[in-house]
Amino acid sequence: MDRQKALEILNKYVKNDFYIKHSKAVEAIMGKLAEKLDKENIELWKIAGLLHDLDEETADWQNDMSIHGPVSIDILKKENFGNQTLYNAILAHNPKNGYKAKTKIEYALLAADPMSGFITAIAKGYPDHKVKSVKVSSILKRFKETRYAKGASRPYMMQIIKTGIELEDFAQIALEALCEIDEELGL
């Protein structure tokens, strides 16, 4: 699969800069996770992160969460892009559509999606708003504070353990990934 083509598809269907940055953040985390879990398929994992919210502006998911994911798959098929592994990972990142994660890439995407937003929220709470100021200990501390960034699903983030990676290691991996693209993210 070709990242450039994936980026073209993303930019065709998603216009909001916030969602583009979020997609790139999840892509970065998925790439780092693939380095640990599936070195043969790093590009696939990254593309899954990049395209996981492809239907963000196309589907009426606010009124029906069951369509978030399936609409993305319809778009990808229309664009003649992807394979079943990619489709299943995208479906798995939103269990409310009825698809439940079963593989490492699926659990990883389910966990990476909220973790990217969680770390971003922590960074934005710092005086300098920089992700490089965030420490793993801060992520773990805030993780226990259920009222903090409550939109970032802790149960989804905890699914990372089904890949064999513990939460602390996941926080470190995700933080490193976001620090590598901090300028692109504006963090």
C-alpha positions in Angstrom: 0.0 0.0 0.0 1.1 3.5 -0.8 1.1 6.2 1.8 1.0 9.0 -0.8 -2.2 7.5 -2.2 -3.6 7.2 1.3 -2.8 10.8 2.0 -4.5 11.9 -1.2 -7.6 9.9 -0.2 -7.5 11.4 3.4 -7.2 15.0 2.0 -10.0 14.3 -0.5 -12.5 13.3 2.2 -11.3 15.2 5.3 -10.9 18.9 5.2 -10.8 19.9 8.9 -7.1 20.5 10.0 -7.9 19.1 13.5 -8.9 15.7 12.0 -5.9 15.7 9.6 -3.5 16.3 12.5 -5.3 13.6 14.6 -5.0 11.1 11.7 -1.3 11.8 11.4 -0.8 11.5 15.2 -2.5 8.1 15.1 -0.4 7.1 12.1 2.8 8.0 14.0 1.8 5.9 17.0 0.8 3.0 14.8 4.1 3.1 13.1 6.0 2.9 16.4 3.7 0.1 17.6 4.4 -1.9 14.3 8.1 -1.5 14.9 7.6 -3.6 18.0 4.8 -5.9 17.0 4.8 -6.4 13.2 8.0 -5.2 11.5 7.0 -6.7 8.2 3.9 -4.5 7.9 4.8 -1.1 9.3 3.4 0.7 6.3 0.1 -1.1 6.6 -0.2 -0.2 10.3 0.7 3.5 9.6 -1.9 3.7 6.8 -4.5 2.2 9.2 -3.8 5.0 11.6 -3.9 7.6 8.9 -7.2 6.5 7.5 -9.0 5.3 10.6 -11.3 8.4 10.7 -11.7 8.8 6.9 -15.5 9.1 7.3 -15.3 11.7 10.0 -16.8 14.4 7.8 -18.8 12.1 5.5 -20.8 9.9 7.8 -23.5 11.1 10.3 -21.8 9.2 13.1 -22.9 11.7 15.7 -26.4 10.4 15.3 -25.5 6.8 14.6 -22.1 5.5 15.8 -22.7 2.2 14.1 -21.8 3.7 10.7 -18.4 5.1 11.8 -15.9 2.7 10.2 -18.2 1.0 7.7 -18.6 4.3 5.7 -14.7 4.6 5.7 -14.6 1.1 4.2 -17.1 2.0 1.5 -15.0 5.0 0.6 -11.8 3.0 0.4 -13.5 0.4 -1.8 -14.8 3.1 -4.0 -11.2 4.5 -4.2 -9.9 1.0 -4.9 -7.6 1.2 -2.0 -6.8 -1.2 0.9 -7.2 -4.8 1.9 -9.3 -6.8 4.4 -6.6 -6.3 7.1 -6.8 -2.6 6.8 -10.6 -2.6 6.6 -10.9 -4.8 9.8 -8.4 -2.5 11.7 -10.5 0.5 10.8 -13.7 -1.2 11.8 -12.1 -2.4 15.1 -11.2 1.2 16.2 -15.0 1.8 16.8 -16.6 -1.2 18.6 -19.9 0.5 18.4 -20.2 -0.5 14.8 -20.4 -4.1 15.9 -16.9 -5.2 14.9 -14.7 -6.4 17.8 -10.9 -6.3 17.7 -9.3 -9.7 17.3 -5.7 -9.1 16.0 -2.7 -7.1 17.1 -3.2 -4.4 14.5 -6.9 -4.1 15.5 -6.2 -3.8 19.2 -3.4 -1.4 18.5 -5.6 1.0 16.5 -8.3 0.8 19.1 -5.8 1.9 21.7 -3.8 4.4 19.6 -6.8 6.5 18.6 -7.7 7.7 22.1 -4.1 7.8 23.3 -3.2 10.3 20.6 -6.0 12.7 21.9 -5.1 12.0 25.5 -1.5 13.0 25.1 -2.5 16.0 23.0 -4.8 17.1 25.8 -2.0 16.8 28.4 0.4 18.8 26.1 -2.2 21.6 25.6 -2.5 21.9 29.4 1.2 22.8 29.8 2.2 26.4 29.6 4.2 25.9 26.4 1.6 23.6 24.8 4.5 21.3 23.7 4.3 17.5 23.6 8.0 17.4 24.3 7.2 18.8 27.7 5.0 15.8 28.5 6.4 13.0 30.6 5.3 9.3 30.8 4.6 9.8 34.5 2.2 12.6 33.7 0.4 10.4 31.2 0.1 7.6 33.7 -1.0 10.0 36.5 -3.7 11.6 34.3 -4.8 8.2 33.1 -6.0 7.4 36.6 -7.9 10.7 36.8 -11.2 9.6 35.2 -12.5 13.1 34.9 -9.5 14.3 32.9 -10.0 14.1 29.1 -12.9 11.8 29.7 -13.6 11.5 26.0 -10.4 9.5 25.7 -11.6 6.0 26.5 -9.4 4.3 29.1 -10.9 0.9 28.3 -10.0 1.3 24.7 -6.5 2.4 25.6 -6.1 -0.6 27.9 -6.7 -2.9 25.0 -3.1 -2.4 24.1 -2.3 -5.1 26.7 -3.8 -7.7 24.3 -0.9 -7.0 22.0 1.6 -7.8 24.8 2.5 -4.2 25.5 1.9 -2.8 29.0 0.3 0.6 29.5 3.5 2.3 30.7 5.4 1.1 27.6 2.5 2.1 25.4 2.5 5.6 26.9 6.3 5.8 26.2 5.9 4.6 22.6 3.0 6.9 21.8 4.8 9.9 23.4 7.9 9.2 21.3 5.9 9.0 18.2 4.1 12.3 18.8 7.4 14.0 19.7 8.9 13.0 16.3 6.1 14.9 14.4 5.5 17.6 17.0 6.0 20.5 14.5 3.6 18.9 12.0 1.0 18.6 14.7 1.6 22.1 16.0 2.6 20.7 19.4 
